[in-house]
Amino acid sequence: QVQLVESGGGLVQPGGSLRLSCVASGSIFSIAGMAWHRQAPGKERELIAAITSGGMTNYADSVKGRFTISRDNAKNTVYLQMNSLKTEDTAVYYCNMYPIRLGYWGQGTQVTVSS
């Protein structure tokens, strides 16, 4: 059974950078697409970045040009490099399979952008 463990969140000032990691256990990682989602207070969880097993990427307009998703199949890990962070990026960030999600989520990692 696949397990999802997010890490790398924290407090950062506007304009700063942060790199999130997601370790997804299981032997199918190398052939599975992965995505990052986030949920801000009072808002619905939204998909912000995705990467297919072949390395093709897509981003929500709100993060395009600032965030970069990548993967390291040898480590069963997907990353989210976040640059030029804005206060609007404050949220709990989660990873999951893409395009078909698992029926559950990991604990997520909190990202707070504040001056």
C-alpha positions as CSV (number, residue, x, y, z in Angstrom):
1,Q,0.0,0.0,0.0
2,V,1.3,3.4,-0.9
3,Q,2.3,5.8,1.9
4,L,2.7,9.6,1.4
5,V,5.0,11.6,3.6
6,E,5.4,15.3,2.9
7,S,8.1,17.5,4.4
8,G,10.0,20.8,3.9
9,G,7.4,23.3,4.9
10,G,8.0,26.2,7.2
11,L,7.9,29.9,7.7
12,V,9.3,32.1,4.9
13,Q,9.1,35.8,4.0
14,P,7.4,37.1,0.8
15,G,9.8,36.7,-2.1
16,G,11.6,33.8,-0.4
17,S,12.0,30.2,-1.5
18,L,11.2,26.8,-0.2
19,R,11.5,23.2,-1.4
20,L,9.0,20.6,-0.5
21,S,9.6,16.8,-0.6
22,C,7.1,13.9,-0.8
23,V,8.2,10.4,-0.4
24,A,5.8,7.9,-1.9
25,S,6.5,4.4,-1.0
26,G,5.5,1.5,-3.2
27,S,7.0,-0.2,-6.2
28,I,4.8,1.6,-8.7
29,F,6.3,5.1,-8.2
30,S,8.4,5.0,-11.3
31,I,5.3,4.5,-13.5
32,A,2.9,6.7,-11.6
33,G,2.1,10.4,-12.1
34,M,2.3,12.6,-9.0
35,A,0.9,15.9,-8.1
36,W,1.0,18.6,-5.4
37,H,-2.2,20.0,-3.9
38,R,-2.7,22.7,-1.3
39,Q,-5.4,23.9,1.0
40,A,-5.6,27.4,2.4
41,P,-7.8,28.2,5.4
42,G,-11.4,28.5,4.4
43,K,-10.7,27.3,0.8
44,E,-11.1,24.0,-1.1
45,R,-8.1,21.9,-1.8
46,E,-6.7,22.6,-5.2
47,L,-4.3,21.0,-7.6
48,I,-1.3,23.2,-8.3
49,A,1.3,21.1,-10.0
50,A,1.5,17.7,-11.6
51,I,4.2,15.5,-13.3
52,T,3.5,12.3,-15.3
53,S,5.6,9.2,-15.2
54,G,7.2,10.4,-18.4
55,G,8.2,13.8,-16.9
56,M,5.6,16.0,-18.5
57,T,4.5,18.8,-16.2
58,N,1.5,21.1,-15.7
59,Y,0.8,24.0,-13.3
60,A,-2.1,26.0,-12.1
61,D,-2.0,29.6,-13.3
62,S,-1.5,30.9,-9.8
63,V,1.9,29.2,-9.5
64,K,3.1,29.0,-13.1
65,G,6.6,30.5,-13.5
66,R,7.3,30.4,-9.8
67,F,6.9,26.7,-8.8
68,T,8.7,23.7,-10.3
69,I,7.7,20.1,-9.8
70,S,10.3,17.4,-10.3
71,R,10.9,13.7,-9.3
72,D,13.7,11.4,-8.4
73,N,12.5,7.9,-9.1
74,A,15.5,6.3,-7.4
75,K,14.3,7.9,-4.1
76,N,10.6,7.5,-4.7
77,T,10.4,11.3,-4.2
78,V,8.6,14.2,-5.8
79,Y,9.7,17.8,-5.1
80,L,8.1,21.2,-5.4
81,Q,10.6,24.1,-5.7
82,M,8.7,27.3,-4.7
83,N,10.2,30.6,-5.6
84,S,9.0,34.2,-5.3
85,L,6.6,33.1,-2.6
86,K,3.5,35.3,-1.8
87,T,1.3,35.5,1.2
88,E,-1.4,33.9,-0.9
89,D,0.7,30.7,-1.1
90,T,0.1,30.1,2.6
91,A,-1.5,26.7,2.9
92,V,-1.0,23.1,3.8
93,Y,0.6,21.3,0.9
94,Y,-0.1,17.6,0.1
95,C,1.1,15.2,-2.6
96,N,-0.8,12.4,-4.2
97,M,-1.0,10.2,-7.2
98,Y,-1.9,11.7,-10.6
99,P,-4.3,11.8,-12.3
100,I,-6.1,9.2,-10.2
101,R,-5.7,10.0,-6.5
102,L,-5.5,7.5,-3.7
103,G,-8.5,7.4,-1.4
104,Y,-6.5,9.1,1.3
105,W,-4.0,11.8,2.0
106,G,-0.8,12.2,4.0
107,Q,-0.4,14.6,6.9
108,G,0.7,17.4,4.6
109,T,3.3,20.1,5.3
110,Q,2.5,23.7,6.4
111,V,3.8,26.6,4.4
112,T,3.4,30.0,5.9
113,V,4.5,33.1,3.9
114,S,4.5,36.1,6.1
115,S,6.5,39.3,6.8
